Amino acid sequence: MIKIKELSKVYLTPSQKITALDNVSLTVEKGEIFGIIGLSGAGKSTLIRCINMLEKPTMGSIVVDGQEITSLAKRELRTARQKIGMIFQHFNLLSSRTVFANVMFPLEIAKVPRPEAARRARELLELVGLADKEGAFPSQLSGGQKQRVGIARALANGPKLLLSDEATSALDPQTTRSILKLLRDINRKFNLTILLITHDMNVIKEICDRVAVIDNSHIVEVGEVLKVFASPSSPTARSFVNTVISREVPAELLHRSQVQNEQTHVKLIRVSFIGPSAGAPVISSMIRQFDIEANILYGNVDRIKDTPFGNLALELIGPPGVLQESMDYLRSRGLEIEVLNNA
Ligand SMILES: Nc1ncnc2c1ncn2[C@@H]1O[C@H](COP(=O)(O)OP(=O)(O)OP(=O)(O)O)[C@@H](O)[C@H]1O
């Protein structure tokens, strides 16, 4: 649905040259919810504005739904934009228009005949759960309701792609969850591709299929959300994952000696497991099979989208060869293992 190749964006200000995106390549598949996460200033908004054709890239190519958008003429640009819906952090509703008239707005611009436009606007308000608010003005709505209007408006022209620019950042956690659930329902119902940018790893965890981590104008990691949570490979991804799930092992445990004596070593490992194959039976069968001692230091089970995701820190004590065999065994059963006291 989106193919970005070697995209760069440099802003020229009177005093300096700012590279907001540097050689970014990325593919978003049709029907997926793709999240881009990064700290403030990383380049997220610039990326979404390039995809939305609000910003012209300095270099590189962006293909949306088979069409190269970086070289479109004005008229083609208008038509291409109608295939892309967008929702915003601060909703961007027209305050002088009612809820109904806000949803009608893009349909008026697209010159859809009024009866058809009105039917579509009402259908969309029904879809977002605001059928009873069509005569209200934005100032009479809560934040969550305003974003629902924003979503209805973004869907008015039947876009193939929905872009979300920090759409839940101004909302409380409960409202955030309800808006994310609505986005997921819409994604499933219409097989609509959603690209969202956020600085909140909870948003990624809640609804995204894949995530790209952007740091300092570069994409530093891309992968399935479960995979990135289980084994983040870049320091930036690791610190985002740590904001959501506790993966920290107390320093005093990390610095304990690895060697009790020649025959008895200590390995501190982190085990991650994904899906219904909970880790516990695998761990207990490891303990039965190998002559080692295993102490659980901490453990938790979380959910990423609908999939259970567990994290366990274990201290394994035994002969070095047997420790290695037991870790190989865990890996052979599909668990991710990270040795924490390798120093
Ligand atoms: N119009 C502009 N002119 C000059 N510099 C800009 C412009 N827009 C963005 N920048 C700069 O480009 C870099 C990336 O900004 P961008 O807004 O894309 O980051 P971001 O990840 O979206 O941050 P935030 O989460 O704070 O919105 C920053 O250094 C920013 O100051």
Ligand as a Chemical Component Dictionary entry (heavy atoms), coordinates in Angstrom:
data_LIG
# 
_chem_comp.id                   LIG 
_chem_comp.type                 NON-POLYMER 
_chem_comp.pdbx_formal_charge   0 
_chem_comp.three_letter_code    LIG 
# 
loop_
_chem_comp_atom.comp_id 
_chem_comp_atom.atom_id 
_chem_comp_atom.alt_atom_id 
_chem_comp_atom.type_symbol 
_chem_comp_atom.charge 
_chem_comp_atom.model_Cartn_x 
_chem_comp_atom.model_Cartn_y 
_chem_comp_atom.model_Cartn_z 
_chem_comp_atom.pdbx_ordinal 
LIG N1  N1  N 0 8.835  23.420 8.692  1  
LIG C1  C1  C 0 9.986  23.169 9.284  2  
LIG N2  N2  N 0 11.047 23.994 9.122  3  
LIG C2  C2  C 0 12.233 23.724 9.701  4  
LIG N3  N3  N 0 12.470 22.668 10.479 5  
LIG C3  C3  C 0 11.463 21.800 10.699 6  
LIG C4  C4  C 0 10.168 22.010 10.116 7  
LIG N4  N4  N 0 9.361  20.977 10.509 8  
LIG C5  C5  C 0 10.120 20.183 11.290 9  
LIG N5  N5  N 0 11.374 20.663 11.407 10 
LIG C6  C6  C 0 12.498 20.043 12.155 11 
LIG O1  O1  O 0 12.673 18.726 11.659 12 
LIG C7  C7  C 0 12.975 17.809 12.716 13 
LIG C8  C8  C 0 11.915 16.707 12.756 14 
LIG O2  O2  O 0 10.673 17.278 13.152 15 
LIG P1  P1  P 0 9.299  16.484 13.170 16 
LIG O3  O3  O 0 8.222  17.480 13.520 17 
LIG O4  O4  O 0 9.153  15.718 11.923 18 
LIG O5  O5  O 0 9.547  15.477 14.386 19 
LIG P2  P2  P 0 8.493  14.649 15.248 20 
LIG O6  O6  O 0 9.123  13.317 15.482 21 
LIG O7  O7  O 0 7.176  14.658 14.590 22 
LIG O8  O8  O 0 8.432  15.462 16.605 23 
LIG P3  P3  P 0 7.144  15.800 17.545 24 
LIG O9  O9  O 0 6.745  14.479 18.160 25 
LIG O10 O10 O 0 7.706  16.754 18.545 26 
LIG O11 O11 O 0 6.102  16.387 16.656 27 
LIG C9  C9  C 0 13.026 18.653 13.986 28 
LIG O12 O12 O 0 14.365 18.989 14.213 29 
LIG C10 C10 C 0 12.208 19.899 13.637 30 
LIG O13 O13 O 0 12.658 20.992 14.365 31 
# 
loop_
_chem_comp_bond.comp_id 
_chem_comp_bond.atom_id_1 
_chem_comp_bond.atom_id_2 
_chem_comp_bond.value_order 
_chem_comp_bond.pdbx_ordinal 
LIG N1  C1  SING 1  
LIG C1  N2  SING 2  
LIG C1  C4  DOUB 3  
LIG N2  C2  DOUB 4  
LIG C2  N3  SING 5  
LIG N3  C3  DOUB 6  
LIG C3  C4  SING 7  
LIG C3  N5  SING 8  
LIG C4  N4  SING 9  
LIG N4  C5  DOUB 10 
LIG C5  N5  SING 11 
LIG N5  C6  SING 12 
LIG C6  O1  SING 13 
LIG C6  C10 SING 14 
LIG O1  C7  SING 15 
LIG C7  C8  SING 16 
LIG C7  C9  SING 17 
LIG C8  O2  SING 18 
LIG O2  P1  SING 19 
LIG P1  O3  DOUB 20 
LIG P1  O4  SING 21 
LIG P1  O5  SING 22 
LIG O5  P2  SING 23 
LIG P2  O6  DOUB 24 
LIG P2  O7  SING 25 
LIG P2  O8  SING 26 
LIG O8  P3  SING 27 
LIG P3  O9  DOUB 28 
LIG P3  O10 SING 29 
LIG P3  O11 SING 30 
LIG C9  O12 SING 31 
LIG C9  C10 SING 32 
LIG C10 O13 SING 33 
# 
